[in-house]
C-alpha cells in the first residue's frame, strides 16, 4: 500500500468522505487506508493536516 495515515490524523473524516473507492475507514483514534485503495491521491490532496503520506 503506497499511502498511510500517520498519527497526525485528527479524525476529521474529510479523507473518508472524498475517497472515490471507499478505501478509508475509521480506526482507533485515526482513520486507516484499506486494500481497496487505488492510489488516486485524493486523500492526500484533501487532508487538512497533512496526515497522509506515501509509505
Biopython code that builds the backbone (N, CA, C, O; Angstrom):
import numpy as np
from Bio.PDB.StructureBuilder import StructureBuilder

atoms = [
    (1, "UNK", "N", (0.842, -1.185, 0.000)),
    (1, "UNK", "CA", (0.000, 0.000, 0.000)),
    (1, "UNK", "C", (0.888, 1.249, 0.000)),
    (1, "UNK", "O", (1.754, 1.396, 0.862)),
    (2, "UNK", "N", (0.678, 2.119, -0.936)),
    (2, "UNK", "CA", (1.559, 3.283, -1.077)),
    (2, "UNK", "C", (1.278, 4.422, -0.106)),
    (2, "UNK", "O", (2.167, 5.237, 0.142)),
    (3, "UNK", "N", (0.077, 4.506, 0.451)),
    (3, "UNK", "CA", (-0.266, 5.609, 1.344)),
    (3, "UNK", "C", (-0.609, 5.091, 2.729)),
    (3, "UNK", "O", (-1.211, 4.028, 2.879)),
    (4, "UNK", "N", (-0.218, 5.860, 3.741)),
    (4, "UNK", "CA", (-0.583, 5.543, 5.120)),
    (4, "UNK", "C", (-1.050, 6.818, 5.806)),
    (4, "UNK", "O", (-0.666, 7.926, 5.430)),
    (5, "UNK", "N", (-1.875, 6.638, 6.806)),
    (5, "UNK", "CA", (-2.346, 7.766, 7.607)),
    (5, "UNK", "C", (-1.553, 7.746, 8.907)),
    (5, "UNK", "O", (-1.579, 6.764, 9.649)),
    (6, "UNK", "N", (-0.859, 8.828, 9.170)),
    (6, "UNK", "CA", (0.026, 8.907, 10.333)),
    (6, "UNK", "C", (-0.745, 9.280, 11.598)),
    (6, "UNK", "O", (-1.949, 9.533, 11.560)),
    (7, "UNK", "N", (-0.026, 9.307, 12.711)),
    (7, "UNK", "CA", (-0.625, 9.679, 13.993)),
    (7, "UNK", "C", (-1.018, 11.152, 14.045)),
    (7, "UNK", "O", (-1.653, 11.583, 15.008)),
    (8, "UNK", "N", (-0.657, 11.925, 13.037)),
    (8, "UNK", "CA", (-1.064, 13.332, 12.970)),
    (8, "UNK", "C", (-2.555, 13.469, 12.649)),
    (8, "UNK", "O", (-3.118, 14.557, 12.774)),
    (9, "UNK", "N", (-3.189, 12.382, 12.241)),
    (9, "UNK", "CA", (-4.613, 12.370, 11.888)),
    (9, "UNK", "C", (-5.455, 12.875, 13.063)),
    (9, "UNK", "O", (-5.280, 12.450, 14.204)),
    (10, "UNK", "N", (-6.375, 13.795, 12.749)),
    (10, "UNK", "CA", (-7.273, 14.335, 13.767)),
    (10, "UNK", "C", (-8.677, 13.758, 13.632)),
    (10, "UNK", "O", (-9.612, 14.245, 14.268)),
    (11, "UNK", "N", (-8.829, 12.727, 12.808)),
    (11, "UNK", "CA", (-10.093, 12.013, 12.607)),
    (11, "UNK", "C", (-11.242, 12.941, 12.211)),
    (11, "UNK", "O", (-12.355, 12.826, 12.725)),
    (12, "UNK", "N", (-10.954, 13.862, 11.289)),
    (12, "UNK", "CA", (-11.985, 14.802, 10.845)),
    (12, "UNK", "C", (-12.935, 14.177, 9.830)),
    (12, "UNK", "O", (-14.061, 14.647, 9.670)),
    (13, "UNK", "N", (-12.494, 13.119, 9.141)),
    (13, "UNK", "CA", (-13.346, 12.429, 8.183)),
    (13, "UNK", "C", (-13.306, 12.964, 6.763)),
    (13, "UNK", "O", (-13.957, 12.410, 5.877)),
    (14, "UNK", "N", (-12.558, 14.025, 6.531)),
    (14, "UNK", "CA", (-12.506, 14.615, 5.198)),
    (14, "UNK", "C", (-12.019, 13.610, 4.162)),
    (14, "UNK", "O", (-12.600, 13.510, 3.081)),
    (15, "UNK", "N", (-10.978, 12.877, 4.471)),
    (15, "UNK", "CA", (-10.427, 11.913, 3.518)),
    (15, "UNK", "C", (-11.433, 10.811, 3.201)),
    (15, "UNK", "O", (-11.583, 10.418, 2.044)),
    (16, "UNK", "N", (-12.116, 10.319, 4.216)),
    (16, "UNK", "CA", (-13.081, 9.245, 4.027)),
    (16, "UNK", "C", (-14.226, 9.703, 3.125)),
    (16, "UNK", "O", (-14.671, 8.952, 2.256)),
    (17, "UNK", "N", (-14.701, 10.929, 3.326)),
    (17, "UNK", "CA", (-15.793, 11.458, 2.526)),
    (17, "UNK", "C", (-15.397, 11.636, 1.064)),
    (17, "UNK", "O", (-16.234, 11.475, 0.176)),
    (18, "UNK", "N", (-14.141, 11.962, 0.804)),
    (18, "UNK", "CA", (-13.690, 12.245, -0.557)),
    (18, "UNK", "C", (-13.160, 11.028, -1.309)),
    (18, "UNK", "O", (-13.014, 11.084, -2.530)),
    (19, "UNK", "N", (-12.871, 9.943, -0.621)),
    (19, "UNK", "CA", (-12.297, 8.763, -1.272)),
    (19, "UNK", "C", (-13.298, 8.145, -2.250)),
    (19, "UNK", "O", (-14.379, 7.728, -1.836)),
    (20, "UNK", "N", (-12.956, 8.079, -3.544)),
    (20, "UNK", "CA", (-13.884, 7.531, -4.530)),
    (20, "UNK", "C", (-14.029, 6.008, -4.467)),
    (20, "UNK", "O", (-14.907, 5.438, -5.115)),
    (21, "UNK", "N", (-13.169, 5.354, -3.688)),
    (21, "UNK", "CA", (-13.179, 3.891, -3.626)),
    (21, "UNK", "C", (-13.609, 3.342, -2.267)),
    (21, "UNK", "O", (-13.534, 2.136, -2.035)),
    (22, "UNK", "N", (-14.057, 4.214, -1.373)),
    (22, "UNK", "CA", (-14.425, 3.797, -0.013)),
    (22, "UNK", "C", (-13.308, 2.981, 0.636)),
    (22, "UNK", "O", (-13.560, 1.976, 1.301)),
    (23, "UNK", "N", (-12.073, 3.431, 0.428)),
    (23, "UNK", "CA", (-10.902, 2.706, 0.933)),
    (23, "UNK", "C", (-10.377, 3.245, 2.252)),
    (23, "UNK", "O", (-9.314, 2.830, 2.712)),
    (24, "UNK", "N", (-11.116, 4.172, 2.868)),
    (24, "UNK", "CA", (-10.684, 4.734, 4.145)),
    (24, "UNK", "C", (-11.763, 4.448, 5.178)),
    (24, "UNK", "O", (-12.942, 4.726, 4.960)),
    (25, "UNK", "N", (-11.342, 3.892, 6.298)),
    (25, "UNK", "CA", (-12.269, 3.510, 7.362)),
    (25, "UNK", "C", (-11.805, 4.075, 8.695)),
    (25, "UNK", "O", (-10.635, 4.419, 8.865)),
    (26, "UNK", "N", (-12.732, 4.167, 9.633)),
    (26, "UNK", "CA", (-12.386, 4.634, 10.975)),
    (26, "UNK", "C", (-11.590, 3.559, 11.694)),
    (26, "UNK", "O", (-11.968, 2.388, 11.707)),
    (27, "UNK", "N", (-10.478, 3.978, 12.294)),
    (27, "UNK", "CA", (-9.675, 3.070, 13.100)),
    (27, "UNK", "C", (-9.727, 3.548, 14.545)),
    (27, "UNK", "O", (-10.636, 4.288, 14.922)),
    (28, "UNK", "N", (-8.786, 3.141, 15.330)),
    (28, "UNK", "CA", (-8.743, 3.562, 16.730)),
    (28, "UNK", "C", (-7.990, 4.881, 16.839)),
    (28, "UNK", "O", (-6.759, 4.907, 16.833)),
    (29, "UNK", "N", (-8.735, 5.971, 16.940)),
    (29, "UNK", "CA", (-8.143, 7.286, 17.106)),
    (29, "UNK", "C", (-7.731, 7.969, 15.822)),
    (29, "UNK", "O", (-7.411, 9.157, 15.832)),
    (30, "UNK", "N", (-7.731, 7.240, 14.707)),
    (30, "UNK", "CA", (-7.391, 7.819, 13.413)),
    (30, "UNK", "C", (-8.010, 6.943, 12.330)),
    (30, "UNK", "O", (-8.497, 5.845, 12.600)),
    (31, "UNK", "N", (-7.979, 7.439, 11.126)),
    (31, "UNK", "CA", (-8.511, 6.677, 10.007)),
    (31, "UNK", "C", (-7.430, 5.776, 9.429)),
    (31, "UNK", "O", (-6.242, 5.994, 9.665)),
    (32, "UNK", "N", (-7.847, 4.754, 8.665)),
    (32, "UNK", "CA", (-6.915, 3.804, 8.076)),
    (32, "UNK", "C", (-7.273, 3.582, 6.612)),
    (32, "UNK", "O", (-8.441, 3.665, 6.232)),
    (33, "UNK", "N", (-6.272, 3.301, 5.800)),
    (33, "UNK", "CA", (-6.476, 3.031, 4.382)),
    (33, "UNK", "C", (-6.488, 1.521, 4.175)),
    (33, "UNK", "O", (-5.596, 0.814, 4.644)),
    (34, "UNK", "N", (-7.511, 1.031, 3.465)),
    (34, "UNK", "CA", (-7.665, -0.411, 3.245)),
    (34, "UNK", "C", (-7.095, -0.824, 1.889)),
    (34, "UNK", "O", (-6.594, 0.003, 1.126)),
    (35, "UNK", "N", (-7.183, -2.106, 1.616)),
    (35, "UNK", "CA", (-6.673, -2.659, 0.367)),
    (35, "UNK", "C", (-7.458, -2.201, -0.866)),
    (35, "UNK", "O", (-7.008, -2.412, -1.992)),
    (36, "UNK", "N", (-8.610, -1.585, -0.671)),
    (36, "UNK", "CA", (-9.393, -1.087, -1.800)),
    (36, "UNK", "C", (-8.763, 0.160, -2.428)),
    (36, "UNK", "O", (-9.230, 0.628, -3.466)),
    (37, "UNK", "N", (-7.722, 0.696, -1.819)),
    (37, "UNK", "CA", (-7.033, 1.889, -2.312)),
    (37, "UNK", "C", (-6.495, 1.649, -3.720)),
    (37, "UNK", "O", (-5.851, 0.633, -3.983)),
    (38, "UNK", "N", (-6.766, 2.600, -4.627)),
    (38, "UNK", "CA", (-6.270, 2.510, -5.999)),
    (38, "UNK", "C", (-5.171, 3.541, -6.270)),
    (38, "UNK", "O", (-4.803, 3.781, -7.419)),
    (39, "UNK", "N", (-4.658, 4.140, -5.208)),
    (39, "UNK", "CA", (-3.540, 5.082, -5.295)),
    (39, "UNK", "C", (-3.877, 6.347, -6.086)),
    (39, "UNK", "O", (-3.017, 6.888, -6.781)),
    (40, "UNK", "N", (-5.115, 6.820, -5.985)),
    (40, "UNK", "CA", (-5.519, 8.004, -6.752)),
    (40, "UNK", "C", (-4.962, 9.301, -6.169)),
    (40, "UNK", "O", (-4.796, 10.279, -6.898)),
    (41, "UNK", "N", (-4.669, 9.325, -4.860)),
    (41, "UNK", "CA", (-4.094, 10.506, -4.229)),
    (41, "UNK", "C", (-5.087, 11.542, -3.743)),
    (41, "UNK", "O", (-4.686, 12.574, -3.205)),
    (42, "UNK", "N", (-6.359, 11.293, -3.919)),
    (42, "UNK", "CA", (-7.376, 12.246, -3.481)),
    (42, "UNK", "C", (-7.266, 12.529, -1.990)),
    (42, "UNK", "O", (-7.418, 13.675, -1.566)),
    (43, "UNK", "N", (-7.008, 11.517, -1.200)),
    (43, "UNK", "CA", (-6.925, 11.679, 0.250)),
    (43, "UNK", "C", (-5.790, 12.628, 0.647)),
    (43, "UNK", "O", (-5.942, 13.448, 1.553)),
    (44, "UNK", "N", (-4.668, 12.506, -0.032)),
    (44, "UNK", "CA", (-3.526, 13.383, 0.265)),
    (44, "UNK", "C", (-3.890, 14.839, -0.002)),
    (44, "UNK", "O", (-3.563, 15.731, 0.780)),
    (45, "UNK", "N", (-4.573, 15.060, -1.122)),
    (45, "UNK", "CA", (-4.939, 16.420, -1.524)),
    (45, "UNK", "C", (-5.922, 17.092, -0.570)),
    (45, "UNK", "O", (-5.888, 18.312, -0.414)),
    (46, "UNK", "N", (-6.797, 16.315, 0.072)),
    (46, "UNK", "CA", (-7.840, 16.923, 0.907)),
    (46, "UNK", "C", (-7.531, 16.935, 2.405)),
    (46, "UNK", "O", (-8.224, 17.612, 3.164)),
    (47, "UNK", "N", (-6.516, 16.209, 2.841)),
    (47, "UNK", "CA", (-6.221, 16.151, 4.284)),
    (47, "UNK", "C", (-5.770, 17.527, 4.784)),
    (47, "UNK", "O", (-4.758, 18.054, 4.320)),
    (48, "UNK", "N", (-6.519, 18.112, 5.733)),
    (48, "UNK", "CA", (-6.192, 19.456, 6.204)),
    (48, "UNK", "C", (-4.947, 19.545, 7.092)),
    (48, "UNK", "O", (-4.412, 20.634, 7.300)),
    (49, "UNK", "N", (-4.486, 18.409, 7.615)),
    (49, "UNK", "CA", (-3.322, 18.436, 8.495)),
    (49, "UNK", "C", (-2.109, 17.693, 7.921)),
    (49, "UNK", "O", (-1.094, 17.541, 8.600)),
    (50, "UNK", "N", (-2.215, 17.240, 6.691)),
    (50, "UNK", "CA", (-1.092, 16.546, 6.057)),
    (50, "UNK", "C", (-0.739, 15.229, 6.691)),
    (50, "UNK", "O", (0.432, 14.853, 6.740)),
    (51, "UNK", "N", (-1.753, 14.512, 7.184)),
    (51, "UNK", "CA", (-1.501, 13.272, 7.906)),
    (51, "UNK", "C", (-1.380, 12.043, 7.002)),
    (51, "UNK", "O", (-1.097, 10.946, 7.484)),
    (52, "UNK", "N", (-1.591, 12.218, 5.702)),
    (52, "UNK", "CA", (-1.496, 11.090, 4.780)),
    (52, "UNK", "C", (-0.224, 11.237, 3.966)),
    (52, "UNK", "O", (0.002, 12.256, 3.312)),
    (53, "UNK", "N", (0.605, 10.201, 4.016)),
    (53, "UNK", "CA", (1.902, 10.253, 3.358)),
    (53, "UNK", "C", (2.124, 8.989, 2.539)),
    (53, "UNK", "O", (1.465, 7.970, 2.750)),
    (54, "UNK", "N", (3.063, 9.075, 1.603)),
    (54, "UNK", "CA", (3.461, 7.891, 0.853)),
    (54, "UNK", "C", (4.322, 7.022, 1.748)),
    (54, "UNK", "O", (5.192, 7.517, 2.465)),
    (55, "UNK", "N", (4.077, 5.744, 1.701)),
    (55, "UNK", "CA", (4.800, 4.802, 2.546)),
    (55, "UNK", "C", (6.171, 4.528, 1.977)),
    (55, "UNK", "O", (6.934, 3.753, 2.554)),
]
sb = StructureBuilder()
sb.init_structure("model")
sb.init_model(0)
sb.init_chain("A")
sb.init_seg("    ")
for serial, (resi, resn, name, xyz) in enumerate(atoms, 1):
    if name == "N":
        sb.init_residue(resn, " ", resi, " ")
    sb.init_atom(name, np.array(xyz, "f"), 0.0, 1.0, " ", f" {name:<3s}", serial, name[0])
structure = sb.get_structure()
